[in-house]
């Protein structure tokens, strides 16, 4: 059985994150974006790593978030394709919610493409609800973004 570890992201994680990124998004973030996120004072970004792999600690999922006062903003979350459906996305979100709540956050926000039904399903299971739309948000397809909100206090 695989051994999984939740850990803060460091620069050594960027290359495996870039690999997952290009398999997960039609408009993947670039290295510079990830490095910039790691340097942000508001950043709270994490990986899930498989610790029993023969090649050391292999990144199988990640989340990039920012904490602004009482608000958690989820900027990016992805799981390696072979590991999807194993609960890693839920685990990453739950850990972020817990850590954000400990720091006083009361809400979590994110944007998602309406066409990304698997992500929407995950977010709804985690207690998010739609509160609006951002028209033409995604520049690659001009697709709107659904704006989702989760009340973190409801789970305390």
Beta strands, then each sheet from edge to edge (+ up, - down):
strand 1: 4-8
strand 2: 46-53
strand 3: 56-68
strand 4: 71-79
strand 5: 107-113
strand 6: 129-138
strand 7: 143-151
sheet 1: 1+ 2- 3+ 4- 5- 7+ 6-
end
